[in-house]
Amino acid sequence: MKKITIVAFENFTDIDVYLAWDLFNRVRFIDPEWSVRIVGTEKIHTSVTGLPLKTHGTIEECADADVVFFASGKGVRALIKDEQYLNRLTLDPSRQIICSMCSGALILAALGLLDGITATTYPTAIDELKAMGVTVEDKALVVHGNIATAAGCMAAIDLVGWIVEQKVGAVAKEEVLASVQPVGKGLVCIY
């Protein structure tokens, strides 16, 4: 089983969670061993736009996940100052892909996962990430081994594509991404 966890929290950015959820779940039609779960600290987290989201489990599930995907949003700023929250995350980049969307990179930095490497983030979080000692690149996707950061909500396509290629292969990546492209640019029905 390949376990993917998407980490949500209060005031998460809707598209970061829902786009990744949709793209990751398309992989299940290619690889039935693929499992996607949304985890958090509560049974329900509410997005920045007020949309409630039921979680499937707690952030402790990240410890045995193959992929840990941190969303972004206004709620990140509180989490990076919450030692109890950070201590609940037991992550190992030697055996897990650990990644973030936009301001989710601040969580990776708070966990020490960006020490000595570059990253990217959304423009509103660049100064905060730099203040945490991280060199920020002006790119949609920055990858160092099993650590990846993406910037701009639509960069989720690049990030998820990279993850799918690492875990399932290039053909699966192309099929998943083609299935969400506008007519004339892809259109492969995988389900």
C-alpha positions, -999 to 999 in steps of 0.1 A, spaced: 0 0 0 13 35 -9 -1 59 17 -5 96 8 -15 120 36 -27 155 29 -23 177 60 -52 201 66 -57 226 94 -79 255 104 -79 282 76 -63 260 50 -64 272 13 -92 253 -4 -76 246 -37 -44 233 -21 -62 205 -4 -90 198 -30 -68 199 -61 -42 176 -46 -70 153 -33 -85 150 -68 -52 145 -86 -39 120 -60 -71 100 -61 -69 97 -99 -38 75 -93 -60 49 -77 -73 40 -112 -38 32 -122 -24 17 -90 -50 1 -67 -24 1 -39 -26 39 -37 -44 53 -6 -51 90 0 -61 104 34 -67 139 46 -54 143 82 -55 170 108 -58 177 144 -96 179 145 -124 158 129 -134 188 109 -112 217 97 -127 248 81 -110 264 50 -102 300 47 -135 304 27 -156 288 54 -159 253 38 -159 225 64 -137 195 57 -140 161 75 -106 146 80 -100 109 78 -75 107 107 -50 126 127 -16 140 118 1 111 137 -7 91 105 20 111 87 46 90 105 39 59 84 29 77 52 49 74 19 40 110 11 32 138 35 17 168 17 13 201 37 -14 225 24 -11 262 29 -33 290 42 -36 316 70 -36 289 96 0 280 89 12 310 109 -3 297 142 10 262 135 47 271 131 46 286 166 28 256 182 55 233 196 29 207 206 16 206 170 51 203 155 61 176 180 32 155 169 48 152 134 73 124 132 87 126 97 117 110 80 128 124 46 151 93 41 120 72 35 92 97 29 84 124 3 77 154 24 63 184 5 44 216 8 22 240 -11 28 278 -9 30 289 28 31 252 39 69 256 34 69 275 67 59 243 84 87 224 67 111 251 79 97 250 114 104 213 115 140 219 104 134 201 70 146 230 50 179 235 69 207 239 43 185 237 12 166 261 -9 128 262 -12 99 281 -28 67 295 -14 39 319 -22 50 356 -24 32 366 8 53 341 28 88 348 12 99 372 39 88 349 67 106 319 51 138 339 46 135 350 82 136 313 91 170 311 74 158 296 41 170 308 7 140 312 -14 140 304 -52 117 321 -76 104 288 -91 71 269 -91 87 238 -78 120 232 -59 131 196 -51 160 184 -30 159 146 -26 126 137 -9 118 173 1 98 194 -23 82 228 -21 57 244 -46 45 279 -50 13 291 -65 -19 270 -61 -16 257 -97 19 245 -89 1 216 -72 -1 201 -107 37 201 -109 42 189 -74 17 161 -76 30 151 -110 65 149 -96 53 127 -67 33 104 -90 64 100 -112 86 91 -82 61 66 -67 43 51 -97 63 62 -128 63 86 -157 34 70 -176 11 73 -146 22 109 -142 13 117 -178 -20 99 -176 -31 117 -144 -20 151 -157 -36 146 -191 -69 137 -175 -72 173 -161 -60 193 -191 -83 214 -212 -97 199 -243 -69 198 -270 -41 196 -244 -46 162 -229 -80 146 -223 -72 110 -213 -100 94 -193 -85 72 -167 -118 65 -150 
